[in-house]
Amino acid sequence: MAPEKAPAKKGPPKKGMWKLFEKTGDTLKRKNKSCPKCGTGFFMANHADRLVCGTCGYVEYTKKK
């Protein structure tokens, strides 16, 4: 008899895609900054104290409040 599997743990709730965009009139604009090295279409991840590009690894540190 095989041991029973533990129930899968659920992670934190995922962000909705609608939180990543701002709506102004009839247009949508991405909230995240695009990478200056990679160009348009490559967006930087927003961490607590920095912005990071996942493609090239470029990092911009933000000021502490």
mmCIF file of the N, C-alpha and C atoms, coordinates in Angstrom:
data_MODEL
# 
_entry.id   MODEL 
# 
loop_
_atom_site.group_PDB 
_atom_site.id 
_atom_site.type_symbol 
_atom_site.label_atom_id 
_atom_site.label_alt_id 
_atom_site.label_comp_id 
_atom_site.label_asym_id 
_atom_site.label_entity_id 
_atom_site.label_seq_id 
_atom_site.pdbx_PDB_ins_code 
_atom_site.Cartn_x 
_atom_site.Cartn_y 
_atom_site.Cartn_z 
_atom_site.occupancy 
_atom_site.B_iso_or_equiv 
_atom_site.pdbx_formal_charge 
_atom_site.auth_seq_id 
_atom_site.auth_comp_id 
_atom_site.auth_asym_id 
_atom_site.auth_atom_id 
_atom_site.pdbx_PDB_model_num 
ATOM 1   N N  . MET A 1 1  ? 0.838  -1.173 0.000   1.00 0.00 ? 1  MET A N  1 
ATOM 2   C CA . MET A 1 1  ? 0.000  0.000  0.000   1.00 0.00 ? 1  MET A CA 1 
ATOM 3   C C  . MET A 1 1  ? 0.889  1.244  0.000   1.00 0.00 ? 1  MET A C  1 
ATOM 4   N N  . ALA A 1 2  ? 0.637  2.153  -0.927  1.00 0.00 ? 2  ALA A N  1 
ATOM 5   C CA . ALA A 1 2  ? 1.434  3.362  -1.071  1.00 0.00 ? 2  ALA A CA 1 
ATOM 6   C C  . ALA A 1 2  ? 1.026  4.389  -0.015  1.00 0.00 ? 2  ALA A C  1 
ATOM 7   N N  . PRO A 1 3  ? 1.992  5.175  0.479   1.00 0.00 ? 3  PRO A N  1 
ATOM 8   C CA . PRO A 1 3  ? 1.638  6.215  1.454   1.00 0.00 ? 3  PRO A CA 1 
ATOM 9   C C  . PRO A 1 3  ? 0.777  7.292  0.795   1.00 0.00 ? 3  PRO A C  1 
ATOM 10  N N  . GLU A 1 4  ? -0.091 7.885  1.585   1.00 0.00 ? 4  GLU A N  1 
ATOM 11  C CA . GLU A 1 4  ? -0.969 8.923  1.054   1.00 0.00 ? 4  GLU A CA 1 
ATOM 12  C C  . GLU A 1 4  ? -0.185 10.214 0.854   1.00 0.00 ? 4  GLU A C  1 
ATOM 13  N N  . LYS A 1 5  ? -0.544 10.929 -0.191  1.00 0.00 ? 5  LYS A N  1 
ATOM 14  C CA . LYS A 1 5  ? 0.117  12.195 -0.466  1.00 0.00 ? 5  LYS A CA 1 
ATOM 15  C C  . LYS A 1 5  ? -0.500 13.286 0.391   1.00 0.00 ? 5  LYS A C  1 
ATOM 16  N N  . ALA A 1 6  ? 0.341  14.212 0.815   1.00 0.00 ? 6  ALA A N  1 
ATOM 17  C CA . ALA A 1 6  ? -0.152 15.366 1.567   1.00 0.00 ? 6  ALA A CA 1 
ATOM 18  C C  . ALA A 1 6  ? -0.885 16.286 0.594   1.00 0.00 ? 6  ALA A C  1 
ATOM 19  N N  . PRO A 1 7  ? -1.926 16.966 1.046   1.00 0.00 ? 7  PRO A N  1 
ATOM 20  C CA . PRO A 1 7  ? -2.622 17.875 0.139   1.00 0.00 ? 7  PRO A CA 1 
ATOM 21  C C  . PRO A 1 7  ? -1.699 19.009 -0.307  1.00 0.00 ? 7  PRO A C  1 
ATOM 22  N N  . ALA A 1 8  ? -1.849 19.426 -1.555  1.00 0.00 ? 8  ALA A N  1 
ATOM 23  C CA . ALA A 1 8  ? -1.001 20.472 -2.118  1.00 0.00 ? 8  ALA A CA 1 
ATOM 24  C C  . ALA A 1 8  ? -1.266 21.792 -1.400  1.00 0.00 ? 8  ALA A C  1 
ATOM 25  N N  . LYS A 1 9  ? -0.180 22.495 -1.079  1.00 0.00 ? 9  LYS A N  1 
ATOM 26  C CA . LYS A 1 9  ? -0.318 23.783 -0.415  1.00 0.00 ? 9  LYS A CA 1 
ATOM 27  C C  . LYS A 1 9  ? -0.582 24.849 -1.476  1.00 0.00 ? 9  LYS A C  1 
ATOM 28  N N  . LYS A 1 10 ? -1.498 25.728 -1.168  1.00 0.00 ? 10 LYS A N  1 
ATOM 29  C CA . LYS A 1 10 ? -1.789 26.815 -2.080  1.00 0.00 ? 10 LYS A CA 1 
ATOM 30  C C  . LYS A 1 10 ? -0.899 28.003 -1.734  1.00 0.00 ? 10 LYS A C  1 
ATOM 31  N N  . GLY A 1 11 ? -0.350 28.642 -2.745  1.00 0.00 ? 11 GLY A N  1 
ATOM 32  C CA . GLY A 1 11 ? 0.494  29.805 -2.550  1.00 0.00 ? 11 GLY A CA 1 
ATOM 33  C C  . GLY A 1 11 ? -0.357 31.049 -2.393  1.00 0.00 ? 11 GLY A C  1 
ATOM 34  N N  . PRO A 1 12 ? 0.303  32.187 -2.351  1.00 0.00 ? 12 PRO A N  1 
ATOM 35  C CA . PRO A 1 12 ? -0.440 33.444 -2.235  1.00 0.00 ? 12 PRO A CA 1 
ATOM 36  C C  . PRO A 1 12 ? -1.276 33.677 -3.499  1.00 0.00 ? 12 PRO A C  1 
ATOM 37  N N  . PRO A 1 13 ? -2.330 34.449 -3.400  1.00 0.00 ? 13 PRO A N  1 
ATOM 38  C CA . PRO A 1 13 ? -3.157 34.688 -4.584  1.00 0.00 ? 13 PRO A CA 1 
ATOM 39  C C  . PRO A 1 13 ? -2.365 35.442 -5.656  1.00 0.00 ? 13 PRO A C  1 
ATOM 40  N N  . LYS A 1 14 ? -2.604 35.079 -6.908  1.00 0.00 ? 14 LYS A N  1 
ATOM 41  C CA . LYS A 1 14 ? -1.888 35.709 -8.013  1.00 0.00 ? 14 LYS A CA 1 
ATOM 42  C C  . LYS A 1 14 ? -2.481 37.072 -8.320  1.00 0.00 ? 14 LYS A C  1 
ATOM 43  N N  . LYS A 1 15 ? -1.626 37.972 -8.792  1.00 0.00 ? 15 LYS A N  1 
ATOM 44  C CA . LYS A 1 15 ? -2.088 39.298 -9.187  1.00 0.00 ? 15 LYS A CA 1 
ATOM 45  C C  . LYS A 1 15 ? -2.856 39.176 -10.487 1.00 0.00 ? 15 LYS A C  1 
ATOM 46  N N  . GLY A 1 16 ? -3.872 39.977 -10.606 1.00 0.00 ? 16 GLY A N  1 
ATOM 47  C CA . GLY A 1 16 ? -4.601 40.023 -11.855 1.00 0.00 ? 16 GLY A CA 1 
ATOM 48  C C  . GLY A 1 16 ? -3.835 40.862 -12.866 1.00 0.00 ? 16 GLY A C  1 
ATOM 49  N N  . MET A 1 17 ? -4.001 40.552 -14.126 1.00 0.00 ? 17 MET A N  1 
ATOM 50  C CA . MET A 1 17 ? -3.322 41.310 -15.171 1.00 0.00 ? 17 MET A CA 1 
ATOM 51  C C  . MET A 1 17 ? -3.754 42.774 -15.164 1.00 0.00 ? 17 MET A C  1 
ATOM 52  N N  . TRP A 1 18 ? -4.961 43.030 -14.700 1.00 0.00 ? 18 TRP A N  1 
ATOM 53  C CA . TRP A 1 18 ? -5.478 44.398 -14.701 1.00 0.00 ? 18 TRP A CA 1 
ATOM 54  C C  . TRP A 1 18 ? -4.710 45.299 -13.751 1.00 0.00 ? 18 TRP A C  1 
ATOM 55  N N  . LYS A 1 19 ? -3.975 44.746 -12.801 1.00 0.00 ? 19 LYS A N  1 
ATOM 56  C CA . LYS A 1 19 ? -3.187 45.564 -11.879 1.00 0.00 ? 19 LYS A CA 1 
ATOM 57  C C  . LYS A 1 19 ? -1.896 46.063 -12.508 1.00 0.00 ? 19 LYS A C  1 
ATOM 58  N N  . LEU A 1 20 ? -1.497 45.501 -13.650 1.00 0.00 ? 20 LEU A N  1 
ATOM 59  C CA . LEU A 1 20 ? -0.252 45.892 -14.296 1.00 0.00 ? 20 LEU A CA 1 
ATOM 60  C C  . LEU A 1 20 ? -0.424 47.033 -15.284 1.00 0.00 ? 20 LEU A C  1 
ATOM 61  N N  . PHE A 1 21 ? -1.665 47.447 -15.540 1.00 0.00 ? 21 PHE A N  1 
ATOM 62  C CA . PHE A 1 21 ? -1.927 48.473 -16.542 1.00 0.00 ? 21 PHE A CA 1 
ATOM 63  C C  . PHE A 1 21 ? -2.710 49.634 -15.946 1.00 0.00 ? 21 PHE A C  1 
ATOM 64  N N  . GLU A 1 22 ? -2.563 50.830 -16.560 1.00 0.00 ? 22 GLU A N  1 
ATOM 65  C CA . GLU A 1 22 ? -3.347 51.999 -16.203 1.00 0.00 ? 22 GLU A CA 1 
ATOM 66  C C  . GLU A 1 22 ? -4.210 52.356 -17.402 1.00 0.00 ? 22 GLU A C  1 
ATOM 67  N N  . LYS A 1 23 ? -5.456 52.647 -17.165 1.00 0.00 ? 23 LYS A N  1 
ATOM 68  C CA . LYS A 1 23 ? -6.351 53.011 -18.251 1.00 0.00 ? 23 LYS A CA 1 
ATOM 69  C C  . LYS A 1 23 ? -6.533 54.522 -18.254 1.00 0.00 ? 23 LYS A C  1 
ATOM 70  N N  . THR A 1 24 ? -6.215 55.136 -19.387 1.00 0.00 ? 24 THR A N  1 
ATOM 71  C CA . THR A 1 24 ? -6.422 56.569 -19.563 1.00 0.00 ? 24 THR A CA 1 
ATOM 72  C C  . THR A 1 24 ? -7.255 56.746 -20.824 1.00 0.00 ? 24 THR A C  1 
ATOM 73  N N  . GLY A 1 25 ? -8.509 57.073 -20.649 1.00 0.00 ? 25 GLY A N  1 
ATOM 74  C CA . GLY A 1 25 ? -9.398 57.207 -21.798 1.00 0.00 ? 25 GLY A CA 1 
ATOM 75  C C  . GLY A 1 25 ? -9.630 55.852 -22.438 1.00 0.00 ? 25 GLY A C  1 
ATOM 76  N N  . ASP A 1 26 ? -9.284 55.730 -23.721 1.00 0.00 ? 26 ASP A N  1 
ATOM 77  C CA . ASP A 1 26 ? -9.457 54.465 -24.431 1.00 0.00 ? 26 ASP A CA 1 
ATOM 78  C C  . ASP A 1 26 ? -8.148 53.687 -24.585 1.00 0.00 ? 26 ASP A C  1 
ATOM 79  N N  . THR A 1 27 ? -7.052 54.178 -23.978 1.00 0.00 ? 27 THR A N  1 
ATOM 80  C CA . THR A 1 27 ? -5.763 53.510 -24.140 1.00 0.00 ? 27 THR A CA 1 
ATOM 81  C C  . THR A 1 27 ? -5.319 52.868 -22.831 1.00 0.00 ? 27 THR A C  1 
ATOM 82  N N  . LEU A 1 28 ? -4.516 51.819 -22.954 1.00 0.00 ? 28 LEU A N  1 
ATOM 83  C CA . LEU A 1 28 ? -3.906 51.161 -21.805 1.00 0.00 ? 28 LEU A CA 1 
ATOM 84  C C  . LEU A 1 28 ? -2.417 51.440 -21.818 1.00 0.00 ? 28 LEU A C  1 
ATOM 85  N N  . LYS A 1 29 ? -1.856 51.706 -20.639 1.00 0.00 ? 29 LYS A N  1 
ATOM 86  C CA . LYS A 1 29 ? -0.426 51.947 -20.510 1.00 0.00 ? 29 LYS A CA 1 
ATOM 87  C C  . LYS A 1 29 ? 0.116  51.044 -19.417 1.00 0.00 ? 29 LYS A C  1 
ATOM 88  N N  . ARG A 1 30 ? 1.255  50.427 -19.671 1.00 0.00 ? 30 ARG A N  1 
ATOM 89  C CA . ARG A 1 30 ? 1.881  49.529 -18.715 1.00 0.00 ? 30 ARG A CA 1 
ATOM 90  C C  . ARG A 1 30 ? 2.468  50.334 -17.563 1.00 0.00 ? 30 ARG A C  1 
ATOM 91  N N  . LYS A 1 31 ? 2.260  49.883 -16.307 1.00 0.00 ? 31 LYS A N  1 
ATOM 92  C CA . LYS A 1 31 ? 2.770  50.603 -15.139 1.00 0.00 ? 31 LYS A CA 1 
ATOM 93  C C  . LYS A 1 31 ? 4.276  50.428 -14.986 1.00 0.00 ? 31 LYS A C  1 
ATOM 94  N N  . ASN A 1 32 ? 4.802  49.258 -15.313 1.00 0.00 ? 32 ASN A N  1 
ATOM 95  C CA . ASN A 1 32 ? 6.223  48.988 -15.136 1.00 0.00 ? 32 ASN A CA 1 
ATOM 96  C C  . ASN A 1 32 ? 7.047  49.725 -16.178 1.00 0.00 ? 32 ASN A C  1 
ATOM 97  N N  . LYS A 1 33 ? 8.258  50.032 -15.818 1.00 0.00 ? 33 LYS A N  1 
ATOM 98  C CA . LYS A 1 33 ? 9.187  50.718 -16.701 1.00 0.00 ? 33 LYS A CA 1 
ATOM 99  C C  . LYS A 1 33 ? 9.810  49.707 -17.664 1.00 0.00 ? 33 LYS A C  1 
ATOM 100 N N  . SER A 1 34 ? 10.093 50.125 -18.893 1.00 0.00 ? 34 SER A N  1 
ATOM 101 C CA . SER A 1 34 ? 10.770 49.233 -19.828 1.00 0.00 ? 34 SER A CA 1 
ATOM 102 C C  . SER A 1 34 ? 12.284 49.354 -19.637 1.00 0.00 ? 34 SER A C  1 
ATOM 103 N N  . CYS A 1 35 ? 12.997 48.317 -20.013 1.00 0.00 ? 35 CYS A N  1 
ATOM 104 C CA . CYS A 1 35 ? 14.448 48.259 -19.810 1.00 0.00 ? 35 CYS A CA 1 
ATOM 105 C C  . CYS A 1 35 ? 15.161 49.202 -20.781 1.00 0.00 ? 35 CYS A C  1 
ATOM 106 N N  . PRO A 1 36 ? 16.090 50.059 -20.287 1.00 0.00 ? 36 PRO A N  1 
ATOM 107 C CA . PRO A 1 36 ? 16.817 50.957 -21.186 1.00 0.00 ? 36 PRO A CA 1 
ATOM 108 C C  . PRO A 1 36 ? 17.822 50.230 -22.078 1.00 0.00 ? 36 PRO A C  1 
ATOM 109 N N  . LYS A 1 37 ? 18.328 49.071 -21.670 1.00 0.00 ? 37 LYS A N  1 
ATOM 110 C CA . LYS A 1 37 ? 19.287 48.321 -22.474 1.00 0.00 ? 37 LYS A CA 1 
ATOM 111 C C  . LYS A 1 37 ? 18.593 47.492 -23.557 1.00 0.00 ? 37 LYS A C  1 
ATOM 112 N N  . CYS A 1 38 ? 17.496 46.815 -23.175 1.00 0.00 ? 38 CYS A N  1 
ATOM 113 C CA . CYS A 1 38 ? 16.807 45.906 -24.105 1.00 0.00 ? 38 CYS A CA 1 
ATOM 114 C C  . CYS A 1 38 ? 15.843 46.644 -25.025 1.00 0.00 ? 38 CYS A C  1 
ATOM 115 N N  . GLY A 1 39 ? 15.298 47.755 -24.572 1.00 0.00 ? 39 GLY A N  1 
ATOM 116 C CA . GLY A 1 39 ? 14.393 48.531 -25.398 1.00 0.00 ? 39 GLY A CA 1 
ATOM 117 C C  . GLY A 1 39 ? 12.937 48.267 -25.045 1.00 0.00 ? 39 GLY A C  1 
ATOM 118 N N  . THR A 1 40 ? 12.045 48.738 -25.909 1.00 0.00 ? 40 THR A N  1 
ATOM 119 C CA . THR A 1 40 ? 10.616 48.607 -25.656 1.00 0.00 ? 40 THR A CA 1 
ATOM 120 C C  . THR A 1 40 ? 10.198 47.148 -25.754 1.00 0.00 ? 40 THR A C  1 
ATOM 121 N N  . GLY A 1 41 ? 9.234  46.774 -24.956 1.00 0.00 ? 41 GLY A N  1 
ATOM 122 C CA . GLY A 1 41 ? 8.749  45.400 -24.967 1.00 0.00 ? 41 GLY A CA 1 
ATOM 123 C C  . GLY A 1 41 ? 9.371  44.533 -23.890 1.00 0.00 ? 41 GLY A C  1 
ATOM 124 N N  . PHE A 1 42 ? 10.434 44.997 -23.258 1.00 0.00 ? 42 PHE A N  1 
ATOM 125 C CA . PHE A 1 42 ? 11.075 44.275 -22.167 1.00 0.00 ? 42 PHE A CA 1 
ATOM 126 C C  . PHE A 1 42 ? 10.870 45.084 -20.901 1.00 0.00 ? 42 PHE A C  1 
ATOM 127 N N  . PHE A 1 43 ? 10.002 44.594 -20.020 1.00 0.00 ? 43 PHE A N  1 
ATOM 128 C CA . PHE A 1 43 ? 9.640  45.349 -18.830 1.00 0.00 ? 43 PHE A CA 1 
ATOM 129 C C  . PHE A 1 43 ? 10.433 44.871 -17.629 1.00 0.00 ? 43 PHE A C  1 
ATOM 130 N N  . MET A 1 44 ? 10.664 45.794 -16.703 1.00 0.00 ? 44 MET A N  1 
ATOM 131 C CA . MET A 1 44 ? 11.459 45.512 -15.520 1.00 0.00 ? 44 MET A CA 1 
ATOM 132 C C  . MET A 1 44 ? 10.547 45.097 -14.368 1.00 0.00 ? 44 MET A C  1 
ATOM 133 N N  . ALA A 1 45 ? 10.980 44.115 -13.600 1.00 0.00 ? 45 ALA A N  1 
ATOM 134 C CA . ALA A 1 45 ? 10.223 43.644 -12.445 1.00 0.00 ? 45 ALA A CA 1 
ATOM 135 C C  . ALA A 1 45 ? 10.378 44.647 -11.311 1.00 0.00 ? 45 ALA A C  1 
ATOM 136 N N  . ASN A 1 46 ? 9.287  44.911 -10.612 1.00 0.00 ? 46 ASN A N  1 
ATOM 137 C CA . ASN A 1 46 ? 9.279  45.882 -9.530  1.00 0.00 ? 46 ASN A CA 1 
ATOM 138 C C  . ASN A 1 46 ? 9.415  45.147 -8.202  1.00 0.00 ? 46 ASN A C  1 
ATOM 139 N N  . HIS A 1 47 ? 10.601 45.218 -7.586  1.00 0.00 ? 47 HIS A N  1 
ATOM 140 C CA . HIS A 1 47 ? 10.836 44.627 -6.278  1.00 0.00 ? 47 HIS A CA 1 
ATOM 141 C C  . HIS A 1 47 ? 10.729 45.721 -5.222  1.00 0.00 ? 47 HIS A C  1 
ATOM 142 N N  . ALA A 1 48 ? 10.932 45.380 -3.966  1.00 0.00 ? 48 ALA A N  1 
ATOM 143 C CA . ALA A 1 48 ? 10.753 46.339 -2.872  1.00 0.00 ? 48 ALA A CA 1 
ATOM 144 C C  . ALA A 1 48 ? 11.727 47.512 -2.961  1.00 0.00 ? 48 ALA A C  1 
ATOM 145 N N  . ASP A 1 49 ? 12.979 47.252 -3.337  1.00 0.00 ? 49 ASP A N  1 
ATOM 146 C CA . ASP A 1 49 ? 13.981 48.316 -3.342  1.00 0.00 ? 49 ASP A CA 1 
ATOM 147 C C  . ASP A 1 49 ? 14.702 48.481 -4.674  1.00 0.00 ? 49 ASP A C  1 
ATOM 148 N N  . ARG A 1 50 ? 14.205 47.819 -5.733  1.00 0.00 ? 50 ARG A N  1 
ATOM 149 C CA . ARG A 1 50 ? 14.901 47.886 -7.013  1.00 0.00 ? 50 ARG A CA 1 
ATOM 150 C C  . ARG A 1 50 ? 13.984 47.492 -8.175  1.00 0.00 ? 50 ARG A C  1 
ATOM 151 N N  . LEU A 1 51 ? 14.410 47.857 -9.379  1.00 0.00 ? 51 LEU A N  1 
ATOM 152 C CA . LEU A 1 51 ? 13.771 47.425 -10.617 1.00 0.00 ? 51 LEU A CA 1 
ATOM 153 C C  . LEU A 1 51 ? 14.776 46.538 -11.338 1.00 0.00 ? 51 LEU A C  1 
ATOM 154 N N  . VAL A 1 52 ? 14.352 45.357 -11.801 1.00 0.00 ? 52 VAL A N  1 
ATOM 155 C CA . VAL A 1 52 ? 15.269 44.393 -12.401 1.00 0.00 ? 52 VAL A CA 1 
ATOM 156 C C  . VAL A 1 52 ? 14.722 43.923 -13.743 1.00 0.00 ? 52 VAL A C  1 
ATOM 157 N N  . CYS A 1 53 ? 15.585 43.875 -14.758 1.00 0.00 ? 53 CYS A N  1 
ATOM 158 C CA . CYS A 1 53 ? 15.225 43.302 -16.051 1.00 0.00 ? 53 CYS A CA 1 
ATOM 159 C C  . CYS A 1 53 ? 15.526 41.814 -16.010 1.00 0.00 ? 53 CYS A C  1 
ATOM 160 N N  . GLY A 1 54 ? 14.557 40.981 -16.352 1.00 0.00 ? 54 GLY A N  1 
ATOM 161 C CA . GLY A 1 54 ? 14.754 39.539 -16.325 1.00 0.00 ? 54 GLY A CA 1 
ATOM 162 C C  . GLY A 1 54 ? 15.548 39.023 -17.504 1.00 0.00 ? 54 GLY A C  1 
ATOM 163 N N  . THR A 1 55 ? 15.652 39.802 -18.581 1.00 0.00 ? 55 THR A N  1 
ATOM 164 C CA . THR A 1 55 ? 16.360 39.357 -19.774 1.00 0.00 ? 55 THR A CA 1 
ATOM 165 C C  . THR A 1 55 ? 17.858 39.572 -19.663 1.00 0.00 ? 55 THR A C  1 
ATOM 166 N N  . CYS A 1 56 ? 18.264 40.814 -19.353 1.00 0.00 ? 56 CYS A N  1 
ATOM 167 C CA . CYS A 1 56 ? 19.700 41.126 -19.340 1.00 0.00 ? 56 CYS A CA 1 
ATOM 168 C C  . CYS A 1 56 ? 20.273 41.279 -17.932 1.00 0.00 ? 56 CYS A C  1 
ATOM 169 N N  . GLY A 1 57 ? 19.412 41.395 -16.911 1.00 0.00 ? 57 GLY A N  1 
ATOM 170 C CA . GLY A 1 57 ? 19.894 41.517 -15.541 1.00 0.00 ? 57 GLY A CA 1 
ATOM 171 C C  . GLY A 1 57 ? 20.190 42.941 -15.112 1.00 0.00 ? 57 GLY A C  1 
ATOM 172 N N  . TYR A 1 58 ? 19.805 43.925 -15.893 1.00 0.00 ? 58 TYR A N  1 
ATOM 173 C CA . TYR A 1 58 ? 20.006 45.331 -15.550 1.00 0.00 ? 58 TYR A CA 1 
ATOM 174 C C  . TYR A 1 58 ? 19.227 45.668 -14.288 1.00 0.00 ? 58 TYR A C  1 
ATOM 175 N N  . VAL A 1 59 ? 19.843 46.420 -13.351 1.00 0.00 ? 59 VAL A N  1 
ATOM 176 C CA . VAL A 1 59 ? 19.217 46.752 -12.074 1.00 0.00 ? 59 VAL A CA 1 
ATOM 177 C C  . VAL A 1 59 ? 19.243 48.258 -11.858 1.00 0.00 ? 59 VAL A C  1 
ATOM 178 N N  . GLU A 1 60 ? 18.111 48.810 -11.410 1.00 0.00 ? 60 GLU A N  1 
ATOM 179 C CA . GLU A 1 60 ? 18.043 50.197 -10.967 1.00 0.00 ? 60 GLU A CA 1 
ATOM 180 C C  . GLU A 1 60 ? 17.532 50.182 -9.534  1.00 0.00 ? 60 GLU A C  1 
ATOM 181 N N  . TYR A 1 61 ? 18.284 50.785 -8.628  1.00 0.00 ? 61 TYR A N  1 
ATOM 182 C CA . TYR A 1 61 ? 17.865 50.824 -7.226  1.00 0.00 ? 61 TYR A CA 1 
ATOM 183 C C  . TYR A 1 61 ? 16.994 52.046 -7.003  1.00 0.00 ? 61 TYR A C  1 
ATOM 184 N N  . THR A 1 62 ? 15.957 51.881 -6.190  1.00 0.00 ? 62 THR A N  1 
ATOM 185 C CA . THR A 1 62 ? 15.057 52.983 -5.882  1.00 0.00 ? 62 THR A CA 1 
ATOM 186 C C  . THR A 1 62 ? 15.460 53.588 -4.540  1.00 0.00 ? 62 THR A C  1 
ATOM 187 N N  . LYS A 1 63 ? 15.074 54.831 -4.336  1.00 0.00 ? 63 LYS A N  1 
ATOM 188 C CA . LYS A 1 63 ? 15.410 55.522 -3.092  1.00 0.00 ? 63 LYS A CA 1 
ATOM 189 C C  . LYS A 1 63 ? 14.537 54.995 -1.962  1.00 0.00 ? 63 LYS A C  1 
ATOM 190 N N  . LYS A 1 64 ? 15.128 54.880 -0.794  1.00 0.00 ? 64 LYS A N  1 
ATOM 191 C CA . LYS A 1 64 ? 14.365 54.463 0.382   1.00 0.00 ? 64 LYS A CA 1 
ATOM 192 C C  . LYS A 1 64 ? 13.581 55.650 0.919   1.00 0.00 ? 64 LYS A C  1 
ATOM 193 N N  . LYS A 1 65 ? 12.387 55.379 1.391   1.00 0.00 ? 65 LYS A N  1 
ATOM 194 C CA . LYS A 1 65 ? 11.534 56.452 1.917   1.00 0.00 ? 65 LYS A CA 1 
ATOM 195 C C  . LYS A 1 65 ? 11.744 56.637 3.394   1.00 0.00 ? 65 LYS A C  1 
# 
